[in-house]
Amino acid sequence: MTSLNILVLGAAYGLLPAVRICLAGHRVTLVCRDQEQAQISDHGASVTLLRRGGQIEKRLHVPARRGLAAEGVLGLTGTEVSPKGFDLVLLAMGEPQYAAPEVTALVQRIGEAGLPVISLMNAPPPPFLRRLSTFDVAELEPAYRSWEAWQAIDPERITAASPDAQAVRLDPGRPNDLTVTLTSNFKVAPFARPAHQEMLETLARDVSAYRVEGAPLPVRILSHRAVHVPLAKWPMLIAGNCRCLRPDGTIVTIREAVHTDLEESRALYDWTLDVVLGAGAERDDLVPFEPYAKAALALTRPSSFAKAIGAGAPAVERVDKMVQRTAQALGLDATPGLDALVGQVDAVLATRNG
């Protein structure tokens, strides 16, 4: 097996692919805060996979150390890391985090190094969206906090996944422990260049081949044929995650957001499907509302989007505004439900940012 040297940005959600890839035999170095490095290096990185009913399916663990990765040992570093020597980069931070000057500088170094990049973000970076070529991506600039950072990435060197797996830190004081509450797979759109695609397929094959007591594990990395597959999550985010923030400011679970008024959720979901289809996706690559609504019954926590706003965050991933602006760029009719949500979030964040 050819071992890849992979850099993962972000130790919250990023701990999940980092552990899965490390166990599959590749070297993984995680970019994270100093406090996270201390905790993870002392205790190792642990990921707990839950079944749909909440029972534990598997616990995964890898040792970790400060510095670059070694075979079977997760590496931990800060944003000062040099991209030289890495084969591939995974982006697993929330989009606003890339606006921090030190993170922007790291992304710019990654772009200058010409490394292939896989985004695991809910908000696909602009250079990936430019590969779709069905609308003017510049019209989406107001939806991004870190627009400047993304200009360093060559669209031909970036792809993106539909990050359907749900993962949380149940104890914020233990950043080395991640619990996966919905064990879906990462469906990754194809790279534009064959050499980069070959790396993706190697990674997908090796992660899928890893077994525990002879049994395969969920949360695989899948090489998908459709470049639009990351947009398949947009209807789910708009109908569920974003609506965990209610008009009165209260926070509800994803399950409540979807099932309190199922027909309203269906209408918003189907409208967002039309936006994704207008961006060039094929209907066969998208998830209809009924299977999503059924899966949402198991999503008994609020979304990170709503929790961050409720906790006073000055910025969040604005998938709501991204979908709204994409619809406008495509010349599609607006929908009052989404416009009201975007206006609500705009007002809250404007207050916090002066």
C-alpha positions as CSV (number, residue, x, y, z in Angstrom):
1,M,0.0,0.0,0.0
2,T,1.2,3.5,-0.8
3,S,1.0,5.6,2.4
4,L,-0.3,9.1,1.9
5,N,0.8,12.0,4.0
6,I,-2.3,14.0,4.8
7,L,-2.9,17.4,6.6
8,V,-6.3,17.9,8.2
9,L,-7.4,21.4,9.3
10,G,-9.6,21.3,12.3
11,A,-9.7,18.9,15.4
12,A,-13.4,19.0,16.2
13,Y,-15.2,17.5,13.2
14,G,-11.7,16.7,11.6
15,L,-11.0,14.2,14.3
16,L,-13.4,11.8,12.7
17,P,-11.7,11.5,9.2
18,A,-8.3,11.8,10.8
19,V,-8.8,8.7,13.0
20,R,-10.4,6.7,10.2
21,I,-7.6,7.5,7.8
22,C,-4.9,6.9,10.4
23,L,-6.2,3.5,11.2
24,A,-6.3,2.7,7.4
25,G,-2.5,3.0,7.3
26,H,-1.9,6.6,6.2
27,R,0.0,9.4,8.0
28,V,-2.3,12.1,9.3
29,T,-1.3,15.4,10.9
30,L,-4.0,17.5,12.5
31,V,-3.9,21.3,12.7
32,C,-5.5,22.4,16.0
33,R,-5.2,24.8,18.9
34,D,-2.5,24.4,21.5
35,Q,-5.0,23.3,24.2
36,E,-6.3,20.6,21.9
37,Q,-2.8,19.5,21.1
38,A,-2.1,19.1,24.8
39,Q,-5.2,17.0,25.5
40,I,-5.0,14.8,22.4
41,S,-1.2,14.2,22.8
42,D,-1.8,13.2,26.5
43,H,-4.7,10.9,25.9
44,G,-4.7,10.0,22.2
45,A,-7.7,10.5,19.8
46,S,-10.9,8.6,20.4
47,V,-14.0,8.3,18.3
48,T,-17.1,6.5,19.4
49,L,-19.5,5.3,16.7
50,L,-23.2,5.0,17.8
51,R,-26.0,3.0,16.2
52,R,-29.3,4.6,15.2
53,G,-30.8,3.8,18.6
54,G,-27.9,5.4,20.5
55,Q,-26.1,2.2,21.5
56,I,-22.3,2.1,21.1
57,E,-21.3,0.3,18.0
58,K,-17.5,0.7,18.1
59,R,-14.8,2.8,19.9
60,L,-11.8,3.7,17.8
61,H,-8.5,5.0,19.3
62,V,-5.1,6.1,18.0
63,P,-2.1,7.5,19.9
64,A,-1.0,11.0,19.1
65,R,2.0,13.3,19.5
66,R,3.0,16.9,18.9
67,G,4.7,17.4,15.6
68,L,4.3,15.5,12.4
69,A,2.6,12.1,12.1
70,A,4.4,8.8,12.3
71,E,3.1,5.4,11.2
72,G,0.0,4.7,13.4
73,V,0.5,7.9,15.4
74,L,-1.6,11.0,14.8
75,G,0.5,14.2,14.4
76,L,-0.6,17.5,16.0
77,T,0.5,20.9,14.9
78,G,-0.5,24.6,14.8
79,T,-1.2,26.8,11.9
80,E,2.6,27.5,11.4
81,V,3.0,24.1,9.7
82,S,4.6,24.0,6.3
83,P,2.5,22.3,3.6
84,K,5.7,20.9,2.0
85,G,5.9,17.1,2.2
86,F,2.1,16.6,2.4
87,D,0.2,14.8,-0.4
88,L,-3.3,15.9,0.3
89,V,-5.2,18.4,2.5
90,L,-8.6,18.0,4.2
91,L,-10.6,21.0,5.3
92,A,-12.7,20.3,8.4
93,M,-13.0,23.7,10.1
94,G,-16.1,25.9,10.0
95,E,-15.9,28.4,7.2
96,P,-15.6,31.5,9.4
97,Q,-12.5,30.0,11.1
98,Y,-10.5,30.5,7.8
99,A,-10.8,34.2,8.2
100,A,-8.4,34.2,11.1
101,P,-5.1,35.7,9.7
102,E,-3.0,32.7,10.7
103,V,-5.4,30.3,9.0
104,T,-5.8,32.4,5.9
105,A,-2.0,32.4,5.7
106,L,-1.9,28.6,5.9
107,V,-4.5,28.2,3.2
108,Q,-2.5,30.6,1.0
109,R,0.6,28.5,1.6
110,I,-1.4,25.3,0.7
111,G,-2.5,27.0,-2.5
112,E,1.0,28.1,-3.4
113,A,2.3,24.6,-2.8
114,G,-0.3,23.3,-5.4
115,L,-1.6,20.6,-3.0
116,P,-4.9,18.9,-3.8
117,V,-7.6,19.7,-1.3
118,I,-10.8,18.0,-0.1
119,S,-13.4,20.2,1.7
120,L,-15.5,18.5,4.4
121,M,-17.3,21.7,5.1
122,N,-21.0,22.3,5.0
123,A,-20.2,25.5,3.0
124,P,-18.3,24.4,-0.1
125,P,-15.4,26.8,-0.7
126,P,-15.8,29.2,-3.7
127,P,-13.0,27.6,-5.8
128,F,-14.9,24.3,-5.7
129,L,-18.2,26.0,-6.7
130,R,-16.4,27.6,-9.7
131,R,-16.0,24.1,-11.1
132,L,-19.8,23.9,-11.5
133,S,-19.8,26.8,-13.9
134,T,-23.6,27.3,-13.9
135,F,-23.7,30.6,-12.0
136,D,-21.5,33.5,-11.1
137,V,-19.8,32.4,-7.8
138,A,-18.8,36.0,-7.1
139,E,-22.4,36.7,-6.2
140,L,-22.0,34.5,-3.2
141,E,-19.3,36.6,-1.6
142,P,-21.6,38.0,1.1
143,A,-22.2,34.4,2.4
144,Y,-18.6,33.9,3.2
145,R,-16.6,35.3,6.2
146,S,-13.2,34.2,4.7
147,W,-13.6,35.1,1.0
148,E,-10.0,36.3,0.8
149,A,-8.5,33.0,2.0
150,W,-10.1,31.0,-0.8
151,Q,-8.7,33.0,-3.7
152,A,-5.4,31.1,-3.3
153,I,-6.9,27.7,-4.2
154,D,-6.9,26.6,-7.8
155,P,-10.4,25.3,-8.7
156,E,-8.7,22.3,-10.5
157,R,-7.0,21.3,-7.3
158,I,-10.1,21.2,-5.0
159,T,-13.0,18.9,-4.5
160,A,-15.6,18.6,-1.8
161,A,-17.6,16.0,0.1
162,S,-21.2,15.9,1.4
163,P,-20.4,15.7,5.1
164,D,-23.5,13.8,6.2
165,A,-21.9,12.1,9.3
166,Q,-23.0,13.9,12.5
167,A,-20.4,14.2,15.2
168,V,-20.2,16.1,18.5
169,R,-17.9,16.6,21.5
170,L,-20.2,15.5,24.4
171,D,-17.6,16.9,26.9
172,P,-16.1,20.2,25.6
173,G,-13.3,19.7,28.2
174,R,-12.2,16.5,26.4
175,P,-11.4,17.6,22.8
176,N,-9.8,14.2,22.2
177,D,-13.2,12.4,22.4
178,L,-15.6,12.6,19.6
179,T,-19.0,10.9,19.4
180,V,-20.5,10.1,16.0
181,T,-24.3,10.2,16.4
182,L,-25.1,9.6,12.7
183,T,-22.6,7.3,10.9
184,S,-23.2,8.3,7.3
185,N,-20.4,8.3,4.7
186,F,-18.4,11.1,3.2
187,K,-19.4,11.1,-0.5
188,V,-16.6,13.0,-2.3
189,A,-17.0,14.6,-5.7
190,P,-14.3,13.7,-8.3
191,F,-11.1,15.8,-8.7
192,A,-10.5,17.5,-12.0
193,R,-7.0,16.0,-12.4
194,P,-6.4,12.2,-12.7
195,A,-3.4,12.1,-10.3
196,H,-5.5,13.7,-7.6
197,Q,-8.4,11.4,-8.3
198,E,-6.1,8.4,-7.9
199,M,-5.2,9.6,-4.4
200,L,-8.8,10.0,-3.5
201,E,-9.6,6.5,-4.8
202,T,-6.6,5.0,-2.8
203,L,-7.9,6.7,0.3
204,A,-11.5,5.5,-0.2
205,R,-10.3,1.9,-0.8
206,D,-8.1,1.8,2.2
207,V,-10.6,3.4,4.6
208,S,-13.3,1.0,3.4
209,A,-11.0,-2.0,3.7
210,Y,-10.1,-1.4,7.4
211,R,-11.8,-3.9,9.7
212,V,-12.4,-4.4,13.4
213,E,-12.7,-8.0,14.4
214,G,-13.4,-8.8,10.8
215,A,-16.3,-6.4,10.4
216,P,-16.2,-3.2,8.3
217,L,-16.9,0.1,9.9
218,P,-19.3,2.9,8.9
219,V,-18.3,6.5,8.0
220,R,-16.3,5.5,4.9
221,I,-14.9,7.8,2.3
222,L,-16.6,7.2,-1.0
223,S,-15.3,8.4,-4.4
224,H,-18.5,9.7,-6.1
225,R,-18.9,10.1,-9.8
226,A,-20.9,13.4,-9.6
227,V,-19.2,16.7,-9.1
228,H,-22.5,18.2,-7.6
229,V,-22.8,15.6,-4.8
230,P,-21.7,18.0,-2.0
231,L,-24.7,20.1,-2.8
232,A,-27.0,17.2,-2.0
233,K,-26.8,18.2,1.7
234,W,-28.1,21.7,1.0
235,P,-31.8,20.8,1.3
236,M,-31.1,19.0,4.6
237,L,-29.3,21.9,6.0
238,I,-32.0,24.4,5.0
239,A,-35.0,22.3,6.0
240,G,-33.4,21.0,9.2
241,N,-30.2,22.4,10.6
242,C,-30.8,26.1,9.8
243,R,-34.3,26.0,11.1
244,C,-33.2,24.8,14.6
245,L,-33.1,28.6,15.2
246,R,-36.8,29.5,15.5
247,P,-38.2,32.9,14.6
248,D,-38.5,33.8,18.3
249,G,-34.8,33.0,18.9
250,T,-35.3,29.7,20.7
251,I,-33.2,26.7,19.8
252,V,-34.8,23.3,19.0
253,T,-33.5,19.9,17.8
254,I,-33.2,19.0,14.2
255,R,-35.9,16.5,14.7
256,E,-38.3,19.2,16.0
257,A,-37.2,21.6,13.2
258,V,-38.3,19.1,10.6
259,H,-41.3,17.4,12.2
260,T,-43.1,20.3,14.0
261,D,-44.6,21.3,10.6
262,L,-43.7,18.5,8.2
263,E,-45.4,20.2,5.2
264,E,-43.6,23.4,5.7
265,S,-40.3,21.5,5.9
266,R,-41.2,19.5,2.8
267,A,-41.9,22.8,0.8
268,L,-38.6,24.3,1.8
269,Y,-36.7,21.1,1.2
270,D,-38.2,20.7,-2.3
271,W,-37.5,24.4,-3.1
272,T,-33.8,23.9,-2.2
273,L,-33.8,20.7,-4.3
274,D,-34.8,22.9,-7.2
275,V,-31.9,25.3,-6.5
276,V,-29.4,22.4,-6.5
277,L,-30.9,21.0,-9.7
278,G,-30.6,24.5,-11.2
279,A,-26.9,24.4,-10.3
280,G,-26.5,21.4,-12.5
281,A,-27.1,18.4,-10.2
282,E,-28.8,15.2,-11.4
283,R,-32.0,14.2,-9.5
284,D,-30.7,10.6,-9.1
285,D,-27.8,12.0,-7.0
286,L,-30.1,13.8,-4.6
287,V,-32.1,12.5,-1.5
288,P,-35.9,12.9,-1.7
289,F,-37.6,14.5,1.3
290,E,-39.2,11.3,2.7
291,P,-35.9,9.4,3.5
292,Y,-34.4,12.6,5.0
293,A,-37.5,13.1,7.2
294,K,-37.2,9.6,8.5
295,A,-33.5,10.0,9.2
296,A,-34.2,13.3,11.0
297,L,-36.2,11.4,13.6
298,A,-32.9,10.3,15.1
299,L,-31.3,13.8,15.1
300,T,-32.2,14.7,18.7
301,R,-29.8,17.5,19.2
302,P,-29.8,21.1,17.8
303,S,-27.5,21.8,14.9
304,S,-24.1,23.4,15.4
305,F,-25.4,26.3,13.3
306,A,-28.1,27.1,15.9
307,K,-26.1,26.3,18.9
308,A,-23.3,28.6,17.8
309,I,-25.8,31.5,17.3
310,G,-27.4,30.7,20.7
311,A,-24.0,30.7,22.3
312,G,-23.2,34.2,21.0
313,A,-20.8,33.4,18.2
314,P,-19.9,36.4,16.1
315,A,-19.9,34.3,12.9
316,V,-21.3,31.0,11.6
317,E,-21.2,29.0,8.3
318,R,-23.9,30.9,6.3
319,V,-25.3,28.0,4.2
320,D,-28.6,29.8,4.5
321,K,-27.3,32.9,2.7
322,M,-25.3,30.7,0.3
323,V,-28.4,28.9,-0.9
324,Q,-30.3,32.2,-1.1
325,R,-27.6,33.9,-3.2
326,T,-27.3,30.8,-5.4
327,A,-31.0,30.9,-6.1
328,Q,-30.7,34.6,-7.0
329,A,-27.7,34.0,-9.3
330,L,-29.7,31.3,-11.1
331,G,-32.7,33.6,-11.5
332,L,-35.0,31.4,-9.4
333,D,-38.0,32.7,-7.3
334,A,-37.3,33.4,-3.7
335,T,-39.0,31.6,-0.8
336,P,-40.3,33.6,2.2
337,G,-39.2,31.1,4.7
338,L,-35.6,31.2,3.8
339,D,-35.5,35.0,3.3
340,A,-36.9,35.4,6.8
341,L,-34.3,33.1,8.3
342,V,-31.4,34.9,6.4
343,G,-32.7,38.3,7.6
344,Q,-33.0,37.0,11.2
345,V,-29.4,35.7,11.2
346,D,-28.1,38.8,9.5
347,A,-29.7,41.0,12.2
348,V,-28.3,38.9,15.1
349,L,-24.8,38.8,13.7
350,A,-24.8,42.5,12.8
351,T,-25.6,43.3,16.4
352,R,-22.7,41.2,17.6
353,N,-20.2,42.7,15.1
354,G,-21.1,46.3,15.7
